[in-house]
Amino acid sequence: MSAKKTLILNKGQILQKSRRIAYQIIEDNFDEPAIVLVGIADRGYVFAQRLQKLLQEIAPSKQIELIKVTIQKTKRSLESKTDLPIETVKDKVVILIDDVLNSGRTLAYGLGVFLNVPLKRMRTAVLIDRSHHQFPVFSDYYGLKLSTILKEHVEVVLEEYDQQEDAAYLS
């Protein structure tokens, strides 16, 4: 991996992209009384918290629930846990959220958590989609679609998690 970092999104651009995603979510779910945001720990959950805040500002009458899902990414089989009972999403619209979509493995595992729960609709949202999908998982809402080579790495820095100013880098 290269030591050189190239800034691809600054703090203002991340906010702008996040707002656009929030508006798209509201537009696509206009008639829904409730939306469940499921953030994948750690940065995906921080991004989901931000989207929840933006959604509540845009549509204060909508119920925006938030669930944190922790996935064991190093295991070959699906091992996960949620901070709320999985049944709370039954017959609701669920938006699965992460910071970066790379191969699709994390989102595929995230989708797997909800396979045995009847949902109204399942969508995915990411800040950056790298377009290197090895799994048949795609982003319904994304801030930036970025074509990169496999050796490049995308790093998202979020203030609440990293204690540094928001940014996204390509290295």
PELIN-V65234 format. One line per field, one symbol per residue. psi: psi as a letter, one per 30 degrees, with the letter a starting at -180 (. if undefined). A space follows every 10 residues. Layout:
# PELIN-V65234
psi = ???
This chain:
# PELIN-V65234
psi = kkfkkkkfka eeeeeeeeee eeeeeeefhe fkfkkkkjkk keeeeeeeee eeeeeeeeif fkjjlkkkkk kjfflfljkl llflkffffk hlkkjkklek jdffeeeeee efegegkkle kklkklekjf hhkflhklke klekkkjlle flkkkkkkef efhlkklklk .
